[in-house]
Amino acid sequence: MALRERAIVSPQSVPSLPQHVRIQYDPVRQAFAVLSPEKIFWPNDISLDILRRCDGRSTVGHIIAGLAADYDAGQEAVAADVVAFLQEWSDKLLVKL
């Protein structure tokens, strides 16, 4: 079995959710879940905001700029968290780069 080369997040990366991953509202828990085969994740509001921006059109740089503006935060502070989050989710095959 060949190992997949690890994708590395960069400001030019254009993240999207793979076909097997979707965001769905759970009315019982009154929260959004991220569903993938045999796994359910319960992201917090900021994580959910990042995932919703992974539309296959926006670069990581644009996502960072948008989040910084929406949360009235510095881009440098937002960038480290966004890159770390997307790298972790990419490594788990939950985000495509």
PyRosetta script that sets phi, psi and omega in degrees:
from pyrosetta import init, pose_from_sequence

init()
pose = pose_from_sequence("MALRERAIVSPQSVPSLPQHVRIQYDPVRQAFAVLSPEKIFWPNDISLDILRRCDGRSTVGHIIAGLAADYDAGQEAVAADVVAFLQEWSDKLLVKL")
pose.set_psi(1, 125.5)
pose.set_omega(1, -179.7)
pose.set_phi(2, -79.8)
pose.set_psi(2, 138.8)
pose.set_omega(2, 177.9)
pose.set_phi(3, -81.3)
pose.set_psi(3, 141.0)
pose.set_omega(3, 177.2)
pose.set_phi(4, -76.3)
pose.set_psi(4, 135.9)
pose.set_omega(4, 176.4)
pose.set_phi(5, -71.0)
pose.set_psi(5, 134.7)
pose.set_omega(5, -177.6)
pose.set_phi(6, -69.6)
pose.set_psi(6, 126.2)
pose.set_omega(6, 174.4)
pose.set_phi(7, -79.8)
pose.set_psi(7, 136.0)
pose.set_omega(7, -179.1)
pose.set_phi(8, -109.3)
pose.set_psi(8, 129.7)
pose.set_omega(8, 179.8)
pose.set_phi(9, -70.0)
pose.set_psi(9, 133.1)
pose.set_omega(9, 174.0)
pose.set_phi(10, -136.1)
pose.set_psi(10, 166.6)
pose.set_omega(10, 178.1)
pose.set_phi(11, -59.6)
pose.set_psi(11, -22.5)
pose.set_omega(11, -179.8)
pose.set_phi(12, -89.3)
pose.set_psi(12, -9.9)
pose.set_omega(12, 179.0)
pose.set_phi(13, -59.5)
pose.set_psi(13, 146.0)
pose.set_omega(13, 178.6)
pose.set_phi(14, -119.8)
pose.set_psi(14, 89.3)
pose.set_omega(14, -174.7)
pose.set_phi(15, -75.6)
pose.set_psi(15, 150.7)
pose.set_omega(15, 173.9)
pose.set_phi(16, -149.4)
pose.set_psi(16, 164.9)
pose.set_omega(16, 176.0)
pose.set_phi(17, -87.5)
pose.set_psi(17, 132.8)
pose.set_omega(17, 176.8)
pose.set_phi(18, -64.1)
pose.set_psi(18, 164.1)
pose.set_omega(18, -178.6)
pose.set_phi(19, -58.4)
pose.set_psi(19, -30.7)
pose.set_omega(19, -176.2)
pose.set_phi(20, -84.1)
pose.set_psi(20, 3.0)
pose.set_omega(20, -178.8)
pose.set_phi(21, -118.9)
pose.set_psi(21, 132.9)
pose.set_omega(21, 177.2)
pose.set_phi(22, -145.6)
pose.set_psi(22, 156.2)
pose.set_omega(22, 177.3)
pose.set_phi(23, -101.5)
pose.set_psi(23, 129.9)
pose.set_omega(23, -178.3)
pose.set_phi(24, -141.4)
pose.set_psi(24, 140.8)
pose.set_omega(24, 178.5)
pose.set_phi(25, -81.2)
pose.set_psi(25, 133.0)
pose.set_omega(25, 177.0)
pose.set_phi(26, -105.5)
pose.set_psi(26, 106.6)
pose.set_omega(26, -176.7)
pose.set_phi(27, -66.1)
pose.set_psi(27, -26.1)
pose.set_omega(27, 179.3)
pose.set_phi(28, -67.9)
pose.set_psi(28, -48.0)
pose.set_omega(28, 179.7)
pose.set_phi(29, -86.6)
pose.set_psi(29, -9.0)
pose.set_omega(29, -175.8)
pose.set_phi(30, 51.2)
pose.set_psi(30, 50.8)
pose.set_omega(30, -178.7)
pose.set_phi(31, -152.5)
pose.set_psi(31, 159.3)
pose.set_omega(31, 176.1)
pose.set_phi(32, -88.8)
pose.set_psi(32, 139.8)
pose.set_omega(32, 177.0)
pose.set_phi(33, -117.5)
pose.set_psi(33, 150.4)
pose.set_omega(33, 171.0)
pose.set_phi(34, -105.5)
pose.set_psi(34, 119.6)
pose.set_omega(34, -175.5)
pose.set_phi(35, -105.8)
pose.set_psi(35, 133.9)
pose.set_omega(35, 170.5)
pose.set_phi(36, -139.0)
pose.set_psi(36, 164.7)
pose.set_omega(36, -177.3)
pose.set_phi(37, -51.8)
pose.set_psi(37, 122.0)
pose.set_omega(37, 175.7)
pose.set_phi(38, 66.7)
pose.set_psi(38, 11.3)
pose.set_omega(38, 179.3)
pose.set_phi(39, -140.7)
pose.set_psi(39, 145.3)
pose.set_omega(39, 173.7)
pose.set_phi(40, -129.6)
pose.set_psi(40, 133.6)
pose.set_omega(40, 177.1)
pose.set_phi(41, -118.5)
pose.set_psi(41, 144.4)
pose.set_omega(41, 179.7)
pose.set_phi(42, -116.7)
pose.set_psi(42, 83.2)
pose.set_omega(42, -176.7)
pose.set_phi(43, -71.9)
pose.set_psi(43, 151.4)
pose.set_omega(43, 173.9)
pose.set_phi(44, -75.7)
pose.set_psi(44, 175.6)
pose.set_omega(44, -174.0)
pose.set_phi(45, -60.0)
pose.set_psi(45, -41.0)
pose.set_omega(45, -178.5)
pose.set_phi(46, -69.8)
pose.set_psi(46, -41.8)
pose.set_omega(46, 176.7)
pose.set_phi(47, -60.8)
pose.set_psi(47, -41.8)
pose.set_omega(47, 178.4)
pose.set_phi(48, -62.7)
pose.set_psi(48, -40.1)
pose.set_omega(48, 178.3)
pose.set_phi(49, -62.1)
pose.set_psi(49, -41.5)
pose.set_omega(49, 177.7)
pose.set_phi(50, -63.6)
pose.set_psi(50, -48.0)
pose.set_omega(50, -177.4)
pose.set_phi(51, -62.0)
pose.set_psi(51, -37.6)
pose.set_omega(51, 179.7)
pose.set_phi(52, -65.7)
pose.set_psi(52, -23.9)
pose.set_omega(52, 179.6)
pose.set_phi(53, -86.2)
pose.set_psi(53, -6.3)
pose.set_omega(53, 178.3)
pose.set_phi(54, -82.8)
pose.set_psi(54, 74.9)
pose.set_omega(54, -171.1)
pose.set_phi(55, -102.8)
pose.set_psi(55, 4.2)
pose.set_omega(55, -179.1)
pose.set_phi(56, 78.9)
pose.set_psi(56, 4.6)
pose.set_omega(56, 178.7)
pose.set_phi(57, -123.0)
pose.set_psi(57, -35.5)
pose.set_omega(57, -176.5)
pose.set_phi(58, -86.5)
pose.set_psi(58, 136.4)
pose.set_omega(58, 175.1)
pose.set_phi(59, -78.4)
pose.set_psi(59, 163.5)
pose.set_omega(59, 176.1)
pose.set_phi(60, -59.1)
pose.set_psi(60, -37.7)
pose.set_omega(60, 177.4)
pose.set_phi(61, -59.5)
pose.set_psi(61, -43.0)
pose.set_omega(61, 177.9)
pose.set_phi(62, -67.5)
pose.set_psi(62, -38.7)
pose.set_omega(62, 178.5)
pose.set_phi(63, -62.1)
pose.set_psi(63, -44.9)
pose.set_omega(63, 179.1)
pose.set_phi(64, -61.6)
pose.set_psi(64, -46.0)
pose.set_omega(64, -179.4)
pose.set_phi(65, -62.2)
pose.set_psi(65, -41.6)
pose.set_omega(65, 179.4)
pose.set_phi(66, -65.2)
pose.set_psi(66, -43.9)
pose.set_omega(66, 178.9)
pose.set_phi(67, -66.1)
pose.set_psi(67, -41.4)
pose.set_omega(67, 179.1)
pose.set_phi(68, -59.7)
pose.set_psi(68, -42.1)
pose.set_omega(68, 179.5)
pose.set_phi(69, -68.4)
pose.set_psi(69, -45.2)
pose.set_omega(69, -178.1)
pose.set_phi(70, -64.5)
pose.set_psi(70, -35.4)
pose.set_omega(70, -176.8)
pose.set_phi(71, -101.4)
pose.set_psi(71, 7.0)
pose.set_omega(71, 179.3)
pose.set_phi(72, 50.3)
pose.set_psi(72, 52.8)
pose.set_omega(72, -178.2)
pose.set_phi(73, -128.2)
pose.set_psi(73, 160.9)
pose.set_omega(73, 177.2)
pose.set_phi(74, -70.8)
pose.set_psi(74, 142.3)
pose.set_omega(74, -178.9)
pose.set_phi(75, -61.5)
pose.set_psi(75, -34.7)
pose.set_omega(75, -179.2)
pose.set_phi(76, -63.2)
pose.set_psi(76, -43.1)
pose.set_omega(76, -179.7)
pose.set_phi(77, -65.7)
pose.set_psi(77, -41.4)
pose.set_omega(77, -179.4)
pose.set_phi(78, -70.0)
pose.set_psi(78, -40.1)
pose.set_omega(78, -174.5)
pose.set_phi(79, -56.8)
pose.set_psi(79, -46.7)
pose.set_omega(79, -177.3)
pose.set_phi(80, -60.8)
pose.set_psi(80, -43.5)
pose.set_omega(80, -179.2)
pose.set_phi(81, -68.4)
pose.set_psi(81, -42.5)
pose.set_omega(81, -178.3)
pose.set_phi(82, -65.6)
pose.set_psi(82, -46.1)
pose.set_omega(82, -179.9)
pose.set_phi(83, -62.5)
pose.set_psi(83, -44.2)
pose.set_omega(83, 179.5)
pose.set_phi(84, -62.7)
pose.set_psi(84, -43.8)
pose.set_omega(84, 179.3)
pose.set_phi(85, -61.8)
pose.set_psi(85, -50.4)
pose.set_omega(85, -178.0)
pose.set_phi(86, -65.1)
pose.set_psi(86, -34.6)
pose.set_omega(86, 178.4)
pose.set_phi(87, -65.4)
pose.set_psi(87, -44.2)
pose.set_omega(87, 179.1)
pose.set_phi(88, -61.5)
pose.set_psi(88, -45.2)
pose.set_omega(88, -178.3)
pose.set_phi(89, -70.9)
pose.set_psi(89, -32.7)
pose.set_omega(89, 175.1)
pose.set_phi(90, -66.3)
pose.set_psi(90, -43.3)
pose.set_omega(90, 179.2)
pose.set_phi(91, -60.9)
pose.set_psi(91, -30.4)
pose.set_omega(91, 178.4)
pose.set_phi(92, -87.4)
pose.set_psi(92, 3.8)
pose.set_omega(92, -179.6)
pose.set_phi(93, 64.2)
pose.set_psi(93, 29.7)
pose.set_omega(93, 178.8)
pose.set_phi(94, -101.0)
pose.set_psi(94, -12.0)
pose.set_omega(94, 175.8)
pose.set_phi(95, -136.3)
pose.set_psi(95, 134.6)
pose.set_omega(95, 175.4)
pose.set_phi(96, -95.6)
pose.set_psi(96, 141.0)
pose.set_omega(96, 177.6)
pose.set_phi(97, -110.6)
pose.dump_pdb("model.pdb")
